[in-house]
């Protein structure tokens, strides 16, 4: 289990992490989301012992990262965003060296390296030098190094970075498999990935946790603004400005035109615009082809909570 209480981290006069508290339970994948500079990577670096906290406590599997750093860090597998690697080493050689440094029994190293090579789909490059690998294969090697010593806690900073869609799916499948026995905390900019992988989400902005919960819980918290999908039969050049003129709407966004001459829009506001939409359609004689309420998307929730509304 990961337990963070009242974590603060200063860089000089800058407060990068500001009184952050949360926990991640065994068998759970928790996503840490936030815009660039929000404090995600700093939080992960403090959590894994790479940076000391200014204030607060971090416990990994019950071990305090400050009072018992070696015992705490042994429980963690960490993939950093930069993923530094020794380019002069071969892939197998690198895994073998790290396994020995991690204290794996000598008679089990070859078997364990073979296992993580398969889990991370490195078979095609296992005999190559790291310097010859693509960025995608480097990322997979970083994942293999993170899980090599079979830690109870996994911390991944942008694990799908630089991977193509097929490789991203492989990484997601691996993380979902690992969560059966591990505690997983990951940072990602890929919101659909977070929605698929994570049991809970933490949204951090300007060093503070501004929201946390399941996607459904976050949608409930964002329910103050209602979003509707509306499709009208008529000219888009007239429909869109007419929608924008309706009182109470804070957003009008073109959605699609799957049927010729029937543009669709997403409209949002604090109140219920359906009456006004029906009246507009009737007055302008634009057949109302479709109208439904939509739950706020994770993208909309993120933008609303981090101060970047559309």
C-alpha positions in Angstrom: 0.0 0.0 0.0 1.0 3.6 -0.7 0.2 6.2 2.0 1.0 9.9 1.5 0.0 12.4 4.2 0.3 16.2 3.9 3.2 16.0 1.4 4.9 19.3 0.6 7.9 19.8 -1.7 9.6 23.1 -2.2 12.2 24.0 -4.9 13.6 27.2 -3.4 10.6 29.6 -3.1 8.5 27.5 -5.4 6.0 25.1 -3.8 5.8 22.2 -6.4 3.6 20.0 -4.2 1.2 21.6 -1.7 -0.2 19.5 1.2 -1.0 16.4 -0.9 -2.6 13.3 0.8 -3.9 10.1 -0.7 -3.5 6.3 -0.6 -3.4 3.5 -3.1 -4.5 0.1 -1.9 -3.3 -3.4 -3.0 -4.9 -4.6 -6.2 -5.7 -1.1 -7.3 -4.5 1.1 -10.2 -4.7 4.8 -9.4 -4.0 7.4 -12.0 -2.4 10.8 -11.3 -3.5 13.3 -13.8 -2.6 17.0 -14.3 -1.3 19.6 -16.8 2.4 20.1 -17.3 4.0 21.6 -14.2 1.2 20.5 -11.9 3.4 18.5 -9.6 2.9 14.9 -10.9 6.5 13.9 -11.5 7.7 15.6 -8.3 5.2 13.7 -6.3 6.3 10.4 -7.8 10.0 11.2 -7.3 9.4 12.0 -3.6 7.3 8.9 -3.2 10.0 6.7 -4.7 12.8 8.3 -2.6 14.6 10.1 -5.4 13.8 13.5 -3.8 13.3 14.2 0.0 10.0 15.8 1.0 10.0 19.3 2.6 7.2 18.2 4.9 4.8 15.3 5.2 5.1 11.5 5.3 5.3 8.8 2.7 4.8 5.1 3.6 5.3 2.2 1.2 4.0 -1.1 2.5 4.1 0.4 6.0 7.7 1.5 5.7 8.6 5.2 6.0 10.6 6.5 3.0 12.6 8.8 5.2 13.3 6.7 8.4 13.7 3.4 6.6 14.5 4.3 2.9 16.2 1.0 1.8 13.4 -1.2 3.1 10.8 1.1 1.6 12.5 1.4 -1.8 13.0 -2.4 -2.1 9.2 -2.7 -2.4 9.0 -0.3 -5.4 9.4 -0.7 -9.1 9.7 2.7 -10.8 9.6 3.8 -14.4 10.6 7.4 -14.6 9.4 9.7 -17.4 13.0 10.2 -18.7 13.7 6.4 -18.5 17.5 6.7 -18.4 19.3 3.6 -19.8 23.0 2.5 -20.4 23.1 2.6 -24.1 26.4 0.7 -24.4 24.8 -2.4 -22.7 22.9 -5.1 -24.5 19.2 -5.6 -23.5 19.9 -9.0 -21.8 23.1 -7.8 -20.2 21.3 -4.8 -18.7 18.5 -6.9 -17.3 21.0 -9.4 -15.9 23.1 -6.7 -14.2 20.1 -5.0 -12.6 18.8 -8.4 -11.4 22.1 -9.0 -9.6 22.1 -5.5 -8.2 18.5 -6.1 -6.9 19.8 -9.2 -5.1 17.9 -11.9 -7.0 19.3 -15.4 -6.4 21.9 -16.3 -9.0 20.1 -19.5 -9.9 16.8 -17.7 -10.7 18.1 -14.7 -12.7 18.0 -16.3 -16.2 14.5 -17.6 -15.6 13.3 -14.2 -14.3 14.9 -12.3 -17.1 13.3 -14.6 -19.7 9.9 -14.1 -18.0 10.0 -10.3 -18.1 11.4 -10.3 -21.6 8.2 -12.2 -22.6 5.9 -10.1 -20.5 7.2 -6.8 -22.0 7.5 -8.2 -25.6 11.2 -7.7 -25.9 12.0 -11.0 -27.6 12.9 -9.4 -31.0 15.5 -7.1 -29.5 16.9 -9.1 -26.5 20.2 -9.6 -28.3 20.6 -6.0 -29.4 22.4 -3.1 -27.8 20.2 -0.5 -26.0 21.7 2.2 -28.2 20.1 0.6 -31.2 16.6 0.4 -29.8 13.7 2.6 -30.9 12.1 4.8 -28.3 9.2 2.3 -28.0 11.5 -0.6 -27.2 13.4 1.6 -24.7 10.1 2.3 -22.9 9.3 -1.5 -22.8 12.8 -2.2 -21.4 12.2 0.5 -18.7 9.0 -1.4 -17.8 10.9 -4.7 -17.7 13.5 -3.2 -15.3 10.7 -1.8 -13.1 9.1 -5.2 -12.6 12.2 -7.3 -12.7 12.6 -7.8 -8.9 8.8 -8.5 -8.6 8.0 -5.6 -6.3 4.7 -5.2 -4.5 4.4 -1.5 -5.5 4.7 -0.2 -9.1 5.1 3.5 -9.9 4.9 4.4 -13.6 5.5 7.9 -15.0 4.0 8.1 -18.5 4.3 4.3 -19.1 2.8 4.5 -22.7 5.0 7.4 -23.8 6.3 7.1 -27.4 4.4 3.8 -28.0 2.2 3.1 -31.0 -1.4 2.1 -30.4 -0.6 -1.7 -30.5 2.2 -1.2 -28.1 0.1 0.9 -25.8 -2.5 -1.9 -25.7 0.2 -4.4 -24.7 1.4 -2.1 -21.9 -2.2 -1.6 -20.7 -2.8 -5.4 -20.7 0.4 -5.9 -18.7 -0.6 -3.3 -16.1 -4.1 -4.8 -15.8 -2.5 -8.2 -15.3 0.0 -6.8 -12.7 -2.8 -5.1 -10.7 -4.1 -8.5 -9.6 -1.2 -8.8 -7.2 0.3 -5.3 -7.1 -0.3 -1.7 -6.0 0.0 0.5 -9.0 0.2 4.3 -9.2 0.7 5.8 -12.7 0.9 9.3 -14.2 -0.3 9.7 -17.7 -1.3 12.4 -20.2 -3.5 10.0 -22.2 -6.9 10.4 -20.7 -8.6 7.4 -22.5 -5.8 5.3 -21.1 -6.5 6.5 -17.6 -10.2 5.8 -18.0 -9.5 2.2 -19.2 -6.8 1.4 -16.6 -7.5 3.2 -13.4 -9.9 2.3 -10.6 -9.6 5.8 -9.2 -8.1 9.1 -10.5 -6.3 11.9 -8.7 -6.3 15.2 -10.5 -3.5 17.5 -9.4 -3.3 21.2 -10.3 -0.7 23.7 -9.1 0.6 21.2 -6.6 -2.8 20.4 -5.0 -5.2 17.5 -5.4 -8.3 19.2 -6.7 -10.4 16.1 -7.2 -10.2 12.3 -6.7 -12.5 9.4 -7.2 -13.8 7.0 -9.8 -14.7 8.4 -13.2 -18.4 8.1 -12.2 -17.7 10.0 -9.0 -15.9 12.7 -10.8 -18.7 13.0 -13.3 -21.1 13.4 -10.4 -18.9 16.2 -9.0 -19.0 17.9 -12.4 -22.8 17.6 -12.7 -23.3 21.3 -12.0 -22.9 21.9 -15.7 -25.2 19.9 -17.9 -24.1 18.8 -21.4 -26.5 17.8 -24.2 -26.1 16.4 -27.7 -28.5 18.0 -30.2 -28.9 17.3 -34.0 -31.0 19.6 -36.1 -31.9 19.4 -39.8 -30.9 22.7 -41.3 -28.1 24.9 -42.5 -25.1 24.8 -40.1 -24.2 28.4 -40.9 -27.6 29.4 -39.3 -27.9 26.8 -36.6 -24.6 27.4 -34.8 -25.0 31.2 -34.3 -28.7 30.6 -33.2 -27.5 28.1 -30.6 -24.9 30.5 -29.3 -27.6 33.2 -28.9 -29.6 31.0 -26.5 -29.4 32.3 -22.9 -27.7 30.1 -20.3 -25.4 28.2 -22.6 -21.7 28.4 -21.7 -20.4 26.3 -24.5 -21.5 25.3 -28.1 -19.2 22.9 -29.8 -19.7 21.3 -33.2 -19.9 17.5 -32.8 -20.4 15.9 -36.2 -22.5 15.8 -39.4 -23.0 12.1 -39.9 -26.2 12.9 -41.9 -25.9 15.4 -44.7 -27.7 18.6 -43.7 -28.1 17.5 -40.1 -25.2 19.0 -38.1 -24.9 18.0 -34.4 -23.6 20.0 -31.5 -22.7 19.6 -27.8 -24.1 22.4 -25.8 -23.5 23.0 -22.1 -24.9 25.2 -19.4 -25.9 25.4 -15.7 -29.6 25.0 -16.5 -31.7 22.7 -18.7 -31.7 24.0 -22.3 -34.1 21.5 -23.7 -37.1 23.8 -23.7 -35.2 26.5 -25.4 -33.9 24.0 -28.0 -37.4 22.8 -28.7 -38.7 26.3 -29.1 -35.8 27.3 -31.4 -36.3 24.2 -33.6 -40.0 25.0 -33.8 -39.6 28.7 -34.6 -37.0 28.1 -37.3 -38.7 25.0 -38.6 -35.6 22.9 -38.2 -36.6 19.2 -37.5 -35.1 18.1 -34.2 -33.5 14.8 -35.2 -31.8 13.9 -31.9 -31.5 15.3 -28.4 -29.9 13.6 -25.4 -28.1 14.4 -22.2 -24.4 13.4 -21.9 -22.3 12.7 -18.9 -19.3 14.9 -18.7 -16.3 13.3 -20.4 -13.1 12.8 -18.5 -11.5 15.4 -20.9 -14.2 18.0 -19.9 -13.8 17.2 -16.2 -10.0 17.6 -16.5 -10.3 20.9 -18.3 -12.8 22.3 -15.9 -10.8 21.3 -12.8 -7.5 22.5 -14.1 -8.8 25.9 -15.2 -8.7 25.3 -19.0 -12.4 25.2 -20.1 -13.1 24.9 -23.8 
